[in-house]
Amino acid sequence: ARHRGKRLAMIPVPFLTPYLASLWLGLVTPLYARIGRKLIESVVHSTVVRDQTALTAFSIRPMGMEEALQRALINEDREFAATRWSDALSSAGERRSWGGVRFGTRLVDSRTIVVPVSPGMAFAPIQQIGGATGWYAWNMLWQLRGYLDLLGGGVGMRRGRPASNVVRVGDALDFWRVEAFEPNHLLRLVAEMKVPGRAWLEFEVTGNGTSSTIRQTAIFDPIGLTGLVYWYGLFPVHQLVFQGMLNGIAKAALKEARLENLNKSSSQ
């Protein structure tokens, strides 16, 4: 919990046995119920090792619990960062349900749209997102979210975006930051607003010279019950905003393609 930034309130109760606690564990934590049940049931057994024989018999020196937890979280982040959601969701059968798809402890909402333009043309509006350009739909809701973030001590929307149309890893885009960027293909943003968990927004463009698929993926790693309430409570709003944003990006790409065709026609 400490590594995930979660504060725990311990309330002793006389009637809740480890077995009873394990039955409702899945409702209030992101742990799988079966794993959590075994962990809770095992607390009655002592696990402190006092026999030092293993230290002399084996050359391996086990790492401490803190280091092991940190390494596990880093490895999980690295695995998710390398995930191509177009492949992951296709192999999973894109089992869409209300609230998105669950991958481990993370909640994923992914949607696509096909536009009859080249990948470079489809990606152009994506790399211009944020700042004065806005978010292509429901900008008033984005501004409201920024004001609420400021009230909560966050960065809000006041940072804007770089003046250049090309973004780089580390650039700030309103209350997001660029975590990964591949020209004409991928833009992944990590949230720096106040949320009960961690959030990412990713855009991936694939296609050929005449047609492109834009995939927009929102990823949320909730912290406890508050994080789950936040995700599922705002999911209807996210549906509206994210679908509107994807449609807006497609319209901007089509508009840019029409202007380019007009310029080519006039020059001829």
Residue, then its C-alpha position, 0 to 999 in steps of 0.5 A: a500500500r505504501h508503494r502505491g501511495k495508499r493510506l490505510a486506516m486500521i480498525p480492529v474488530p472482534f468478530l471478523t476472522p481472517y477467513l471472513a475477511s478474505l471472503w470480501l477482500g475482492l470488493v475493496t482491493p484490486l487483489y484477486a480473491r483467491i490469492g488474497r484469501k490465501l494471503i490472509e489465511s496464512v497470517v496465523h503462521s509465523t514466517v520469520v526466519r531465524d535459522q541462518t544455515a541458508l546464508t552459509a549453504f547458498s551463495i544467493r543473497p535474497m533481496g529485501m521485501e521493499e526492493a522486491l515490491q519496487r522491482a515488481l511494480i517497475n516490471e509491471d509498468r515496463e510490461f504495460a508500457a510495451t503493450r500494443w493494445s491493438d494486439a492485446l485486445s484482439s487476442a483477448g477477443e475485445r471483450r468489451s463490457w460496461g466499465g471497460v476491460r480489466f487487465g490484472t489490476r488495471l482498467v482499460d477502455s479502448r476504441t477505434i475509428v477508421v479514416p481514409v487518410s494516410p497514417g501521417m495525416a491521421f496522426a497529425p491532429i494527435q500530436q497537436i492535441g492540448g493547449a490552444t488546440g484543445w481536446y477536439a470535443w467537450n473542451m468545457l468539461w476538460q476545463l472544468r476538470g482542470y479547475l477541479d484539479l487546481l482546487g485539489g492542489g494539482v497542476g490544472m490545465r494552465r501549463g498548455r503545450p509546447a509551441s511546436n507541433v511536434v512533441r517530445v518525451g517529457d513535454a507537458l500537455d495540460f495536466w498530462r505528460v508525454e511518456a512515449f512518442e513514435p512519429n506518425h504512430l504512437l503517443r502515450l500520455v501519463a496523467e499528472m492530475k489528482v486521481p485516486g490511482r494512475a492514469w494513461l491516455e494512448f493514441e496508436v495509428t496503424g494503416n497504409g497509404t490510403s487508410s488508417t485506424i486510430r486506436q484511443t486507449a484510456i488506462f487506469d490503475p485504481i488505488g483501492l475502493t476510491g479508485l474503483v468508485y472514481w472509474y466506474g462513477l465517471f465512466p458514462v462521462h468518459q464514454l461521452v468525452f473519449q468518443g467525442m475526442l476520437n471523432g473530433i480527431a478523425k474529423a480534423a484529419l479528414k479536414e486536413a486531407r481535404l485541404e491538402n487535396l485542394n492545394k494540390s488541385s489548385s497548384q496543378 
